[in-house]
Amino acid sequence: TSERAYVTSSLLSELPEGHLELLAALSLVVRHNRLARRHGDRPPCDTTHCNLFGQDEKVSREARARARQAVAAAARFEIAAPEGGREWLPFSLGGRKEWSEIRTRATVAEALGLGSEPTRLVRAADGAYELGPALRLRCEVLRNQLHLPSCPDEVVTTEAGFAFRGNGEGHGAGLDLTSASAAAAEGAGFRALLARAWPDLQIVPSPPPGR
């Protein structure tokens, strides 16, 4: 497929109703990440950006038109590659919407591959989660395995198991799409949105085709 089609589908898979400036910013990030070696030689579509790839007709005609407009507007620019090579730029839906979910001890034990049902699960000061003196998990592992919307801010032990509470959706690193779209609606351009997430990022003109 073409780069433009790939990037357009990626935008539609992430936040099809996002503000035009946010979609332009995300377009630059997707193009940058396409060249980042996050998973060796595996193609980008094998690891991310594919929940709606090739299924653009599932979103509204207006959303498709806005995504194409954003991709075209951002095509004149690109994120400069640092001397050490391109690193993956993370983003997530984000936002501050509150959520709460409960997982039983049996569910936690099965999801995390534990030998027995845990009686303790607390959030440590460094952001990790402790299930005992010898078992600590990074937030992303816990979130993924328990299918939680985001990294929980609070874990409470209950009779049923564990109650998790948090805000937003995703891993919380890099570009917060929901917050960035709201900032764009208040007048922030795509450069400002990217600078909020990565202050040292440099946006440069794209080279002419064929170079």
N, C-alpha and C positions, 0 to 999 in steps of 0.2 A: 504494500500500500504506500501511498505518498506520505511524506512527513506531515503535510497539512491535514490530510484526512485522519492520520493517527492522532495528532494533537487535538483536532476538533472533537473526535470521539472521546478523548480523555477528559476534556472539559465537560462534556455532556454526562460523563459517568460520575463526575465528582460533585458539581454544583450547577446544574443546567440553568437555574434561575438566578445565578449570581450576577452582580453588577458588571457592566461592560469592562470597567477598569480592572476589576478583580480577575475577570476571565483573561484579560490581556496579560496581567502579571502571572497568572497560573500557566498561560501558554508558554511564556519564557522559561518557567521552571520545568515544565514537561519536556521542552526541547533540550534543556540543559541535562536533565536526568536521563534522557534517551542515550546520551553519550557517556554517562557515568558507569563505571564498571562495578556495579553493586553486587552482582551475582555472577562474576566471571564472564563467560561468553554466552550465557543464556540471554535470549532476546528480551527486551523490555516487556513485551506483551505476555511473556511467560511468568512474570513476577508481579506486575502491577498495572494499573490503568486499564483494566480489561472487563470491569463488571458490566459495561455497556458497549464495549468496543464492537463496532460493526452492527449495532442495534440502535442507531440514532433515531430511527422512526418511532421509537417508544416515547420520545419527548416531543414537546410541542414544536410546531413550525417556527414560532417566534423564538424559542430557545435555540433552535438550530441556526437560525439566521444571526442571532446575537453572538453565538459562539464563533461562527465563520467570520463575522465582522471583527471580533476580538483577535482571532488568529491572524487575519490579514493586517490589522493595525500593528500587531507586535512583530510581524515578520521583518520589519526594517531594523529590528534590534535583536541583540542576544546577550546572554550573560557571559561575561569574559571568563575564560578558563584560567585559574591561578597556575602558577608555575609548577606546583606539585601535582597538577591534574585535577580533573573534575570530581568533586565529591557529591554524593547524593544529597539533594535538598529536600528535607521532609516537609510534609504538609498534611493537614487533616481537617475534617469538617469543623471541629472546634466548637466555639460558642460557649455560652454559660448556662444552658438549660439544665436544671437540676434533674437528677435521676436517682432512683433507689431500687436495688434488686436483692433478692435473697437466694443463697445457694446452700443446700443441705451439706452436712459433713460428708455424706456418701458421694455426693456430686463432686465436691472439691477433691476428695481422695481419688476418684476415678479420673477426673480431668487432669490432675497433676501427677498421676502415676504413683501415688503414695501406697505404702504397704498397709497402712491402717488409717482410720478416719482421724483427722486432726482435731485437737481440742482447743488449739490456740492459733489465732491468725491476727497479727497486729501490724500496723504500718509504722516502720521505723523512722527515725529523724532524717535519715538520708534518702527517704523515698522508697526504699526496698520494703519487702513484706516478709515478716518472720513467722514461720510455722512451728518453730522449735529452736532449741539452742544450736542445732547443726544445719538447719535448712532456711535459707534466705532466697527469695525470688525477686528478680527485677520486675518493675511494674509491667513492662510490656509482655513478659511471659505470663504473669498472672492474668492480665487483662485478656490476652488472646485465648488462653486455655479455658477461662471461665466465661468467655463471651460477654464481657462487660463493655458498656458503651465507651468508657474511658478509664484512665487510671483512677481508682477510687481514692477520695480524700479521707474517707473514714471507713473503718471496719468495726462492726459491733458484733460480739458473740451473743447469739440468741439460743433459745431452746431448740429451734429448728436447724440451726447451723450458724451462718454468718450473714449479717446484713451489710450491704455495701452501699455507700452514698458518694456521689460525685457530681461533676458538672461537665457539660459539653460531650463531644463525641470524638474519639480518636486518641492518639498517643500524646498530644499536647506539645509536640516539638515543631519548630519551624513556622510555616505560614498557617495561621488560623483563618480558614476560608470564610466562616460565618462573620467573624469580627472584621475581617478585611473587606468583605462585601458591604458591611454597614458603614465602615470608614469611607469607602468609595462613594456611597450614596450621599455622604456629607461633603464630598468634594476632593477626596484624596485620589491622586493619579496612580498609575501602576508603579512608577518609580518609588513613590512614597510608601506604597504598600509593601514592596519588596524590602525597602530599607528598614521598615518596622521589624521585619522578621530576621533580616540579615544585614546589619548596618554596614558591613565591609563589602557587600556585593557591588560589583561594577557592571553597569549596563553600557554596552558599546554598539555602534552601528554594525549591522550584519554585512559581511562582504558581498560584493556583487555575485549573481549566479555564475557558476562555473569556476569560481576561484576558491 
